[in-house]
């Protein structure tokens, strides 16, 4: 019998459509939101692995809506992969249902879900070389392509206003006005910087509201560590961690990858002389992304990929600064002024990107050769 002081794994697994004997259960991965385990089940002479997660229902307070979103998206991805002749057991997440047909099991205190384990593939916390970043771009571009015909209005907005930069700016101004921790005076320069760049706030959300940019399924955490890379080939296989799939703009998803992956330093680097925008990685990611997304991206989306990267970086910096003003209550910190350092790195990246913005736009044109008559990309080799 496999147990620990927290969970009765045998009882939990018994509620899912899993046959065989539970042989092992070990903590898995480096995620900080949910408790994640890799379980091993004996089925005759072979062993089969699954991912078991305890859902953090303090963050995701409506688990029904959370799993509704994930269930719809994974099923649609599976069907799309099958139509393309791929392997749906490796190229997308697969939910293991309970014996009652539900996407999760509630034991009276905690919520649990199970996914099929993707064998012979690994996630990485940092970019080991540019090929990793390229392959993550391919995976996220493919994610867009697989879900291109999905009606995003079917999804719940689990975190309302999550990437509404105008809302984030209003929250920031309230935090400045309240100054609950008496920190406003020491960061007057950063506050002035945010206000001076407020015109960025509407660059994407206004186009979403007007219909110029379509609402799509967005991942909202498009970092390298949410892509499974094949152990043998290094190729991007599947996008994982779908807890924040919601309606939104792919410009934000693209931009968040650029924000995080194209920085020369850690997100909380206190020495800004070490922080700069790595343009070569921007071009690397752009090529992989557009190669995979194919012709389902619109002309308006293509043209706004560069500003999407700038807007999301501005937004994240503003959120870090807001949290610093409010006493570091949202983002986890391990040292004083960590959120302030995070904000400053984001603002430095915004400044760097603004300096090369015209070049960023030109690179989009060079990579995809957008035609005015047809709203699609013609992929370069």
N, C-alpha and C positions, 0 to 999 in steps of 0.2 A: 504494500500500500504506500503510495507517494503522498506525503503530507508535509507541510511546514507549519509554523506557528500562526501564519496568517490565513491560509486557504486550504480547504480539503479538495485537492486536485481530482481525486478519484470521483468524488461526488459531482464536481463541476463538469468533468468530461463526460460523465454518464448521461448528462442531459443533452449532449450533442450527437449528431448522426456520425459517430465515430465507432467503428468496430475494432475490437482487439483489447489487449491488456496495456495499461499505462505503465511504461517501463522507466521513464525518467522525465523530469521537469526542471529546467534550469532558466535562470534569468538570462535575457537575451537583448542585445542592442544597447544603445546609449541614450534612448529617449527619456525625457524628464516629465512627460505629461501622464502617460498611462503606465501601468505595471505590465511588462511584456515578458513572456516566457516562451521558450521552445520546448514543446513536449514531444516525447518519443513514444510511439504506440507499436507494440508487437502485433503483427498480423501474419500468423503462420510463421514461415521462415524468414520473413522480411520485416524491417522496421520502417515506419512511416512517420514523418515529422509534420507538426502543425505549429502555428503561432497562436498562443492563447494570450489575451489581453484583458486586464481589469480596466474598464473604462473609467476615466476620471470624471465622475458625474458631478463634481463640484464645479468644474469648468464647463463641461457639456451637460447642462442641467436637464435638457430634454433628450433623453437617449432615444426615444422613439423617432424623433425628427432626425437626429444624427444618423441613425442606422437606416432610416428611410432614404436619406440622401445617398449614403454609401451603397445601399442595395441597388438603387436605380442605376447609379453610375457604373458599378462593377458589372452588372448584368448587360448594360448597353455596350461597355467595352468588350466584354466576352463575345458578344454577338458580332461586333465589328471585327475583332481579331479572327474569328472563324471565317467571316466573309473574305478576309484578305488571305486566307490560307495559312494563318499563323497558329501558334500553340497557345491556347487560352489559359492553360495551366501554368505557363511561365510568363506570359506577356501582360498579365493583369492580376489584380487581387481576386481571390475566390473565397467567398464567405461559406463557412460550414454552418448550416442551419441547426437549430435545436430539433429535438424529436417532435416538437409541436409545430415546427415550421417557422419559428421566429429567428431573427437575425442576432439575437442575444439571449442570455439567460440571466435572470435576476434571482439571487439567492436570499433575498430579504434585506440584504445590506449593500451588496455590490452587484455591478453589472459586468458580465463577461461576454466576450465574443471570441470566435475562432476563425482563422484563415488557414487555407492550405499553404504550407511552407514552400517557398520557391527554392529548389535545390540548386547547388553549384553556382550560387550568385551571392554577391556581397555588397553592402553599402559602405561608403567611405565618408569620414567626417571632413576631410580636407582634400583639395585637388593635388594629387601626386604628380601629375603632369597634364599638359593641355589636352591630351586625348580624353582624359576623364571628363573634363569640362565639356568637350565636344559631344561626348556620348550622353552626358546628362541633358544637353540641349536636344539631341535626337530623341531622347525618351520623352521629354516634356512637349516637344513638337508633335510627336506621335500621339501623345495624350490628347492634344487639341484635335488632331485629325480623326482619331477614333470616335470622338464625341462631337464632331462637327454638326451632325444632324440631330443631336439631342436637344430637346426643348428645355432650356435652363429654368423656365418658369415653374417646372415641376419640383424644383429644389427649395427647401426652406432656407431662409437667411439666418443661419444659426447665430452669427455674430453680427447683428445689424450695424451698418455703417462701417464695417471693418476696413474697407479701403475707400471710404468717402473722405477725400482729403479736405474738403470744405468743412465737414463735421469735425475732423481732427483739429483743424485750425481754430474752430470755435471753442473746442475743449481746451486748447492751448491758451487762448486769450482769457478764458475763465480762470485757469490755473495761475496765470500771471497776475490777474486782478486780485485773486484771493490771497496768493502768496502765503499759504498756510504754514510753511516751514521757514519763512523769512530768508529765502534764498534768492529772491529776485534781484537784489542789488549786486550780488557777486557775478551774475550772468547777464548783466545789462547788454553786453555786446552780442551775445548769442540771441537774446530776445529781439534786439533790433535787426539782426540778420534774418531771422524767421519772418518778421514783419516786412522787411524789404523785398522778400522773395514770395510774398503771398499770392502773386499773380499765377504761380504754378498750381495753386489749389484746384482750379477749375479745368485744367487742360485736358484731363481724361473724363472726369465725372460729367462735365457739361456735354461732352460728345456722346456719352452713354445715355444721358437724359434726353437728348435730342434725337437719338436713333442713328446718329452718324457712325457710331461704333456699336456693334451688336453685343448684347448680353450673351455670354457663353458660360459653360461650366468652367470654373477656375479652381485651381488647386490651393492657392494662397499660402503655400510654403515651399516654393520651388528651389530648394537647396539640393546640393549634390547628395546629401545623406538621405534623401527621399527617392533615390533612384537605385534600383538593383542593377549592378554591373556583372556580366557573365564572368566567372572565374577564369575560364579558358581563353575567351576572345577579348574580354574587356569591353564588349559592346553593352550599351544600355538596353536592358530587357523590359523592365516594368517600373511604373511610378507607384509608390506606396504612400502610406499615411494620408488617407483621404478624409480625415476628421474635419477639415476646413473647406471641403468642396462646397461651393456656393455659386450663385449667379454673379458674374462680374466681367471684367475686361481682360483679355489675354495680354494687353499691354502692361498691366500690373504684374501678372505672372512672369512675363518675360523680364520686366524691369527688376523684379526682386532677385532673379537669378544673376543679373548683371550687378546689382548693388552688392550682393554678397560675394560673388565669385570673382569679380574684377578688381577687388581691392587688394592692394599690396600688403596689407597688414590686418591684424585681428580687429574685430569690430569694436573692441574697447581699448585699442592702443592709445596710451596717453601722449606719446611723442608723435605729433602730427607731421614731423619731417619724414616719418616712415610711411606715411599714408599718401598714396596716389592711385589714380585710375589707370589700370593696366589695359591699354587700348587693344593690344594684340589678343587678349582674352575675350574682349568684347567682340572682335571680328570672328574669333574662333567659335564662340557660342552662337552668334548670328548665323553663321554658315550651317552649323549643325541643326539649328532650330528651323530655318527656312527649308532646308533639305527635307526634313521630316514632316513639317506641317503641310507641305504641298500647296495645292491651289485653293485650299479652303479658306485661306486668310484673305481679307479684303484689302483693297488699296488704302482705305482710310486707316486700317489697323497697321499696315506696313509702315505708312508714313509716320505713325505715332509711336512706334516701338522705341526710338531714341528718347522722346520726351517722357515716355512711360518709365524708362529707367531713371530719369532725373526726378520725376514726380514722386516715385515710390521711395527713393533715397531721401528726398526732402521730407516726405511724410514720416518715415521711420525716425529720422533725426529729431523731428518735431515731437514725436511720441516719447522718445527717450528724454527730451528736455522737459516735456510736460510731467513725466513721471518723477524726474528729479525735483521739480518744483513742488510736487505733491508728497514728497517724502519717500520715493522709491517703493511704491506700494504695488506696482504691477509687474515690472520686469525684475526677475531675481537678481540680486547683487551679492557679491562676495567681498566687496571692499568699498570704502567711502568714495564718492564721486564717480563711480563706475558708469552710471547712466549719463553723467555729464560728458565723460570721455567718449561714450558711445555716440552721443549727439554730435560732438565735435568731429568725429571721424566721418559721419554721414555728411555734415555740412562741407567738409573738405572735399569729399568725393563729388558733391553737387557742383562745387566751384570748378573742379577739374573737368567734369563732363560739360559744363556750360562753355568752357574754353574751346572744346573740340566738338561742340554740338553740330556744327555744319558738316564736319568730317564724318560724324556718326551717321547723319542723314545720307550723305553721299555714299557711304559704305553700304547702306541698305539698298540704294539704287544699283550699285555695282553688283551686289550679290544676287538680287532677284530680278533686275531689269523690269521693273513694273511698267506695264502698258496702260495707257490712259483709257483705251477702249474696253479692256477686259480687267475686271478687278480681281487679279490673281497674280501670283509670282511665277516667273519663268526661271527655274532653278539653274544656277550655274553648276558647273561640274565640280 
